[in-house]
């Protein structure tokens, strides 16, 4: 048996985009590969529009992949078996305001996965399971008959997490689950994710653009740029010794609470804008904004190579 619960191989997701009279592909995810061990958290970071959310949704076949494979617990995820796989793979969505049905009570929202997968023998068992899930995520039993609009953002996100946990999944894609919440509530939700992992042994793909949050919760971190993986490694190693120029820039932008250290820290400011996913530069996707770019970078795209201790980097100059 493999140590890895999830293996993503050369995953591609292209969207058709109209350009005048012809249709061209927007390459949101373009050949992404990574693996996640059982019980670990892989943090996925990158700026807005780099394809992080698309990776998570494509893995769960919420979007039909253009190419590549997702292997879950030794079995390839396909259109034919995705319904069964969803009992073991779930998602917590970014926006707790739009991901919950406003016409359903909390009890029905959390109970819907139980209904779909027939996970109870009678109505009493269903009710008990829902109340148990609500208690797990810190909601009171009297909240069961209320509607989503009656809750705060943090409480709504807890409802979404309870819904994801209803089928007792082994793997959860957390798509920026705290970005829409206040900072104080973010800490509570992050701590809850960690407690659930300790208690249930669940595996996470944690998508975010806040590097402090990702470093806190993740065992390993993967960095994406323009639909490609550029660096993967241990969370502390990526934070303390980033090798890819893009990762160095991201980490230099993280605010430091100590004014003396912050003043001494050199901020790496990237020039130019992110290229379009419909018209990517040749070779390395980052070369148009990279201060180390050479002719080789324009001619050929670098592959992820191991620089020691599982620290993978896609760069010709590092």
C-alpha positions as CSV (number, residue, x, y, z in Angstrom):
1,X,0.0,0.0,0.0
2,X,1.2,3.5,-0.8
3,X,2.0,6.0,1.9
4,X,0.0,8.6,-0.1
5,X,-3.7,8.9,0.1
6,X,-4.0,11.3,-2.8
7,X,-1.8,11.4,-6.0
8,X,-2.4,14.0,-8.7
9,X,-0.6,13.3,-12.0
10,X,-0.3,15.9,-14.7
11,X,-3.7,17.5,-14.0
12,X,-5.0,19.9,-16.6
13,X,-8.1,22.1,-16.6
14,X,-8.7,24.3,-19.7
15,X,-11.7,26.6,-20.1
16,X,-12.9,27.5,-23.6
17,X,-12.8,31.3,-24.1
18,X,-14.3,33.2,-27.0
19,X,-11.7,35.4,-28.8
20,X,-13.5,37.1,-31.8
21,X,-14.7,34.3,-34.1
22,X,-12.6,31.5,-32.6
23,X,-12.5,29.7,-29.2
24,X,-9.1,29.4,-27.4
25,X,-8.3,27.5,-24.2
26,X,-7.6,29.4,-20.9
27,X,-5.1,27.1,-19.2
28,X,-6.2,27.5,-15.6
29,X,-4.4,24.4,-14.5
30,X,-1.6,23.1,-16.8
31,X,0.1,19.9,-15.9
32,X,0.0,20.0,-12.0
33,X,1.4,17.0,-10.1
34,X,1.7,16.4,-6.3
35,X,1.0,13.8,-3.6
36,X,-0.5,14.0,-0.1
37,X,0.2,11.5,2.7
38,X,-2.4,10.1,4.9
39,X,-3.2,12.4,7.9
40,X,-1.1,15.3,6.6
41,X,-2.0,18.8,5.5
42,X,-0.7,20.1,2.2
43,X,-1.0,23.9,2.0
44,X,-1.5,25.3,-1.6
45,X,-0.6,28.9,-2.0
46,X,-0.3,31.5,-4.8
47,X,-1.8,34.8,-5.8
48,X,-5.4,35.2,-7.0
49,X,-6.1,33.6,-10.3
50,X,-3.2,31.2,-10.3
51,X,-5.5,28.1,-10.4
52,X,-5.6,27.0,-6.7
53,X,-9.4,26.7,-6.4
54,X,-9.6,25.0,-9.9
55,X,-7.1,22.3,-8.7
56,X,-9.3,21.5,-5.7
57,X,-12.5,21.5,-7.6
58,X,-11.1,19.4,-10.5
59,X,-9.7,16.8,-8.0
60,X,-13.3,16.2,-6.8
61,X,-14.7,16.3,-10.3
62,X,-16.8,19.4,-9.6
63,X,-15.1,20.5,-12.9
64,X,-14.4,17.7,-15.4
65,X,-10.6,17.6,-15.9
66,X,-9.2,18.3,-19.4
67,X,-6.4,15.8,-18.8
68,X,-4.3,14.0,-16.1
69,X,-5.3,11.6,-13.3
70,X,-6.3,11.8,-9.7
71,X,-5.6,8.6,-7.7
72,X,-7.3,8.3,-4.3
73,X,-6.3,5.5,-2.0
74,X,-4.9,3.5,-4.9
75,X,-8.0,3.9,-7.1
76,X,-8.3,6.4,-10.0
77,X,-11.1,8.9,-9.6
78,X,-13.4,8.8,-12.7
79,X,-16.9,9.9,-13.8
80,X,-18.1,6.4,-13.1
81,X,-17.0,6.1,-9.4
82,X,-17.1,9.8,-8.3
83,X,-20.4,9.3,-6.5
84,X,-19.0,6.6,-4.3
85,X,-15.7,8.5,-3.9
86,X,-17.5,11.5,-2.5
87,X,-18.3,9.6,0.6
88,X,-14.5,9.8,1.3
89,X,-13.6,13.1,-0.4
90,X,-15.4,16.3,0.6
91,X,-14.9,20.1,0.2
92,X,-15.3,23.2,2.4
93,X,-16.0,26.1,0.2
94,X,-14.6,29.6,0.4
95,X,-17.7,31.7,0.7
96,X,-20.0,30.6,3.6
97,X,-22.6,33.1,2.3
98,X,-23.1,31.5,-1.1
99,X,-22.3,27.8,-0.4
100,X,-25.3,27.2,1.8
101,X,-28.9,27.0,0.5
102,X,-30.9,29.9,2.0
103,X,-34.1,27.9,1.8
104,X,-32.9,25.0,3.9
105,X,-32.6,24.8,7.7
106,X,-29.2,23.9,9.3
107,X,-30.5,20.5,10.0
108,X,-31.4,19.9,6.4
109,X,-28.1,21.3,5.1
110,X,-26.0,19.0,7.3
111,X,-28.3,16.1,6.8
112,X,-28.3,16.3,3.0
113,X,-25.1,14.2,2.5
114,X,-26.6,11.6,4.9
115,X,-29.7,11.5,2.7
116,X,-27.7,11.2,-0.6
117,X,-25.6,8.4,0.6
118,X,-28.3,6.7,2.8
119,X,-26.2,6.8,6.0
120,X,-29.0,6.3,8.6
121,X,-31.5,3.6,9.4
122,X,-34.3,5.9,10.7
123,X,-35.2,9.5,11.4
124,X,-34.0,9.4,15.0
125,X,-30.6,8.1,13.9
126,X,-30.4,10.9,11.3
127,X,-31.3,13.6,13.9
128,X,-28.8,12.2,16.4
129,X,-26.0,12.2,13.8
130,X,-26.8,15.9,12.8
131,X,-26.8,17.0,16.5
132,X,-23.5,15.2,17.1
133,X,-21.9,16.9,14.0
134,X,-23.2,20.3,15.2
135,X,-21.6,19.7,18.6
136,X,-18.3,18.7,17.0
137,X,-18.0,22.0,15.2
138,X,-19.2,24.1,18.1
139,X,-22.9,24.8,17.2
140,X,-25.8,24.5,19.7
141,X,-28.6,22.0,19.2
142,X,-31.2,24.8,19.2
143,X,-29.6,26.2,16.0
144,X,-30.8,23.1,14.0
145,X,-34.1,24.7,13.0
146,X,-32.7,28.1,11.9
147,X,-31.7,29.2,8.4
148,X,-28.2,30.1,7.2
149,X,-28.9,33.9,7.0
150,X,-29.5,34.0,10.8
151,X,-25.8,33.2,11.5
152,X,-22.5,35.1,11.5
153,X,-19.8,34.3,8.9
154,X,-17.9,32.1,11.3
155,X,-21.0,30.1,12.3
156,X,-21.9,29.6,8.6
157,X,-18.4,28.3,7.9
158,X,-18.9,25.8,10.8
159,X,-22.2,24.6,9.2
160,X,-20.2,24.0,5.9
161,X,-17.6,22.1,7.8
162,X,-20.2,20.0,9.6
163,X,-21.8,19.2,6.2
164,X,-18.4,18.1,4.9
165,X,-17.8,15.9,8.0
166,X,-21.3,14.2,7.7
167,X,-20.1,11.3,5.5
168,X,-16.9,10.7,7.7
169,X,-14.5,11.6,4.8
170,X,-10.8,10.7,4.7
171,X,-9.9,13.7,2.7
172,X,-11.2,17.3,2.7
173,X,-10.3,20.1,0.2
174,X,-10.4,23.3,2.2
175,X,-10.8,26.1,-0.4
176,X,-9.8,29.3,1.4
177,X,-12.1,28.5,4.3
178,X,-11.1,31.4,6.5
179,X,-10.5,34.2,3.9
180,X,-14.0,35.6,4.3
181,X,-13.9,35.7,8.1
182,X,-12.7,38.2,10.7
183,X,-9.2,37.5,12.0
184,X,-10.3,36.5,15.5
185,X,-12.8,34.0,13.9
186,X,-10.1,32.8,11.6
187,X,-8.0,31.6,14.5
188,X,-11.0,29.7,16.0
189,X,-11.8,27.9,12.7
190,X,-8.1,27.1,12.0
191,X,-7.8,25.6,15.5
192,X,-11.0,23.6,14.9
193,X,-9.5,22.1,11.7
194,X,-6.4,21.1,13.6
195,X,-8.5,19.5,16.4
196,X,-10.6,17.6,13.9
197,X,-7.5,16.3,12.2
198,X,-6.1,15.1,15.5
199,X,-9.4,13.4,16.5
200,X,-10.5,12.0,13.1
201,X,-7.2,11.5,11.3
202,X,-8.5,13.4,8.2
203,X,-6.2,14.6,5.4
204,X,-6.4,18.2,4.1
205,X,-5.6,20.1,1.0
206,X,-5.6,23.6,2.5
207,X,-5.9,26.3,-0.2
208,X,-5.1,29.9,0.9
209,X,-3.2,33.0,-0.1
210,X,-2.3,33.9,3.5
211,X,1.2,32.4,4.0
212,X,1.0,32.9,7.8
213,X,-2.1,30.8,8.1
214,X,-0.8,28.1,5.7
215,X,2.6,27.9,7.5
216,X,0.7,27.4,10.8
217,X,-1.6,24.6,9.7
218,X,0.4,22.8,7.0
219,X,3.0,20.0,7.1
220,X,4.1,20.7,3.6
221,X,3.5,23.7,1.3
222,X,3.0,23.8,-2.5
223,X,3.4,27.1,-4.4
224,X,1.4,27.7,-7.7
225,X,1.9,30.3,-10.4
226,X,-0.2,30.7,-13.5
227,X,-1.5,27.1,-13.5
228,X,1.9,25.5,-12.7
229,X,3.6,24.2,-9.5
230,X,6.8,26.1,-8.9
231,X,7.9,24.8,-5.5
232,X,6.9,22.1,-3.0
233,X,8.5,21.3,0.3
234,X,8.3,21.0,4.1
235,X,6.4,24.0,5.6
236,X,9.4,25.2,7.7
237,X,11.8,24.7,4.8
238,X,9.7,26.7,2.4
239,X,9.3,29.5,5.0
240,X,12.9,29.7,6.0
241,X,14.7,28.8,2.8
242,X,12.5,29.5,-0.3
243,X,14.4,28.7,-3.5
244,X,12.1,29.8,-6.3
245,X,12.1,33.6,-7.0
246,X,8.3,33.7,-6.9
247,X,8.2,32.0,-3.5
248,X,10.9,34.4,-2.2
249,X,8.7,37.3,-3.3
250,X,5.6,35.9,-1.6
251,X,7.4,35.3,1.7
252,X,9.1,38.8,1.6
253,X,5.5,40.3,1.5
254,X,4.4,38.6,4.7
255,X,4.0,41.3,7.4
256,X,6.3,41.0,10.4
257,X,5.0,42.3,13.8
258,X,8.5,43.4,15.0
259,X,9.3,46.9,13.5
260,X,13.1,46.4,13.7
261,X,13.1,43.1,11.8
262,X,10.5,44.4,9.4
263,X,12.7,47.4,8.5
264,X,15.7,45.2,8.0
265,X,13.7,42.8,5.8
266,X,14.1,43.4,2.1
267,X,10.8,43.4,0.2
268,X,11.0,41.8,-3.2
269,X,8.6,43.6,-5.4
270,X,7.6,41.9,-8.7
271,X,7.4,44.0,-11.8
272,X,4.7,43.7,-14.4
273,X,1.4,41.8,-14.3
274,X,0.5,38.2,-14.3
275,X,0.3,37.0,-18.0
276,X,-3.0,35.8,-19.4
277,X,-3.9,32.1,-19.0
278,X,-4.9,32.2,-22.7
279,X,-1.5,33.5,-23.9
280,X,1.2,32.2,-21.6
281,X,4.9,33.0,-22.1
282,X,7.1,30.3,-23.6
283,X,9.3,28.3,-21.3
284,X,9.0,29.2,-17.6
285,X,5.7,30.9,-16.9
286,X,7.3,33.2,-14.3
287,X,10.2,34.4,-16.6
288,X,8.4,37.7,-17.6
289,X,8.6,38.9,-14.0
290,X,11.7,37.2,-12.8
291,X,14.9,39.1,-12.1
292,X,17.1,36.0,-12.8
293,X,15.5,35.1,-16.2
294,X,17.9,33.9,-19.0
295,X,17.5,32.6,-22.6
296,X,17.1,29.1,-21.3
297,X,14.1,30.2,-19.2
298,X,12.4,31.4,-22.5
299,X,13.3,28.3,-24.4
300,X,12.3,25.5,-22.1
301,X,9.9,25.1,-19.1
302,X,11.8,23.7,-16.0
303,X,10.4,20.6,-14.3
304,X,10.1,20.1,-10.6
305,X,13.4,18.7,-9.4
306,X,14.4,17.5,-5.9
307,X,17.0,19.8,-4.2
308,X,17.2,17.5,-1.2
309,X,14.8,16.4,1.6
310,X,11.8,16.4,-0.8
311,X,12.2,20.1,-1.5
312,X,11.1,20.3,-5.2
313,X,11.7,23.4,-7.3
314,X,10.9,24.3,-10.9
315,X,13.7,26.8,-11.8
316,X,16.8,26.7,-14.0
317,X,18.8,29.2,-11.9
318,X,18.2,27.8,-8.4
